[in-house]
């Protein structure tokens, strides 16, 4: 496990606000992953994930993603880290195994653990890097709300994912139950890590009505209740999607930045 003598993403530019600028990762993802990964509606930027692995860990460390998804964290295996991915959805467990066999790596172990992370954790590891699901994000907004720009990020990809998603998926939960569930996840992650062990949580605020909901603040509160301490807070500016540009042209409020929260077990 690394000590904090490193600089996060030293080779990438920042804008005038200090937000990191990682490039689009589609071409790099095509080189490493099966085509099916592009069907998932939410994927962490590959370059961001790679820099988090380099920043928070050392070769030989065990790195965990408790919401495995399409396996972006597998990029850590190319950096000499052992990888553990927990994934609830059976179709993506199959895809993770396919991806793990395709990504080039040597002298490291990759473990794919199927199931609800609330039942699989704790799992001993040196660090955790993940992007959590969002409450009710698999609940289709009403058409009249979509017309007002509320819930406008509900894409065809999300619809297809929601049709197959398990009833246990945290993204199906209402806000109250979601907070309870994520609180349990953070407690189990705390049990999984050694003293000083870091977690990196990548999250993005949402628009509700015409107001911005600061999800990162709630994430920090939940993690803090479990004993984690926020040590760093970075922002990065995603390149933006066609969907985002369309919403901007319609005059809808959009969130452009994402937060990268670094928390540690004391």
Secondary structure by P-SEA (a helix, b strand, c coil): ccccccccccccccccccbbbbcccaaaaaaccccccccccccccaaaaaaaaaacccccbbbbbccccccccccccccbbbbbbbbccaaaaaaaaaaaaccccccbbbbbbbccccccccccccbbbbbbbbccccccccaaaaaacccccccaaaaaaaaaccccccccccaaaaaaaaaaaaaaaaaaccccbbbbbbbbbbbccccccaaaaaaaaaaaaacccccbbbbbbccccaaaaaaaaaccccccbbbbbbbbcc
